[in-house]
Amino acid sequence: MINFKGHRIEKDIILLCVRWYLAYPLSYRNLEEMMEERGVQVDHSNIYRWVQKFTPPLEAAFRNGKKRPVGSGWRMDETYIKVKGQWKYLYRAVDREGQTIDFLLTAHRDKKAALRFLKKAVRHHDLPEKITIDQSGANTAAIEALVEETGQKIEIRQNKYLNNLVEQDHRAVKRIVRPMLGFKSFRSASLTLGGIELMHMLKKGQLIAGNSHNLSAAGQFYSLAA
């Protein structure tokens, strides 16, 4: 259970603000105005702190045995995210059904960064049987390094058409990020993106705990804090 003690604003309002920010293309000032219209006085800086504080435990609750298993065929790609005026790289992978496997924000786009992402994904899931990528030499080298380290065979497919699935999936994340006008720090970007990805996975029905199939994405989000 997530601890909300010490906050002047009640838990339900905090979770509502956090969910809206992570689920919709809104700014913190948009949310401040929306709360004011509902008679709740809260500064946009407080909403920022709530997102930074409560997103990690919510994501952890989701990953702790509540995430639906993914397929053994991965589609891997990376997209650009602006942090402090500079482009950083969000590595992402989905399976053939479009379920999110994992994600990782990195400062660079190279073999080392791709291998870090793959190792993170493997920690949360079994090794894949095959990974589809574009023509990236760095991603190919990272998969080959993973094969060498694990001793397990992984088929590498370089197919732009098949990888459209993950490229299209990027759009759901980028649509939410766009109104944020760039992140001010790498840590803030990483934490916030974790929450955006969490909401995206809930909308795709990747939560399996209890009666989640009867709950909306919003209801599933709130259940993680219970």
Residue, then its C-alpha position, 0 to 999 in steps of 0.5 A: m500500500i502506498n503511503f499518502k500520510g503528511h499530505r494536505i490534499e486527500k489521496d483521491i485528489i492526488l491520484l486524480c491529478v497524477r493519473w490525468y497528467l500521465a494519461y492525457p496531453l496536459s501541462y501542470r498548469n492545465l491541471e492547476e486550473m482544472m482543480e481550481e474550477r473544482g474548488v481545489q486550490v493546489d499549485h502546479s509545483n505540488i502536482y509535479r512533486w506528486v507525479q515524481k513521488f508516486t509514479p515509481p511505487l505505482e509502476a512497481a506495484f504493476r510490475n510486482g506480479k500484476k503485469r500480463p506475460v508477454g510473447s517471445g517475439w519482440r519488436m524493438d526500436e528507440t524514439y527521441i525525447k527532449v531533455k534540457g534542450q537536448w535529444k535523449y533516447l527512449y528504447r521501447a519494445v512490444d510483442r507481436e500483439g502490441q503489448t509493451i515489454d519494457f522501456l528505458l530512457t538513455a543519454h546515448r543511442d549506441k550498443k551499450a545503451a541498447l544492451r542496458f535496455l535489453k538486460k532490463a527487459v530480460r530481468h522482467h521477462d524471459l529471454p525472447e526467441k527472436i527480436t525484430i529491429d530496423q537496420s540499426g547496427a548498434n541494436t544488432a551488436a547489443i543483441e549479439a552481445l546478449v546472446e554471447e553473455t547468456g548462451q541462448k540463441i536469439e533470432i535477429r530479424q531486420n525488417k522495417y515493415l514488421n517493426n512498424l508495430v513498435e514505431q506506431d506504438h511510440r505515438a501514444v507516448k509522444r502524444i502525452v509528452r508533447p505538451m510538456l515542452g521538454f523535460k528539465s532533468f533526466r531523472s524527471a523525464s525518466l520517472t514521468l515516462g515510467g508513469i506514461e508507459l504505465m498508463h499506456m499498458l493499463k489502457k492496453g489491458q496488461l494488468i491481470a490482478g484480481n477483477s481488473h478485467n471489469l475495471s476501466a484503465a482509471g480503475q486499474f490505476y487506482s487499484l495499484a495504490a490500494 
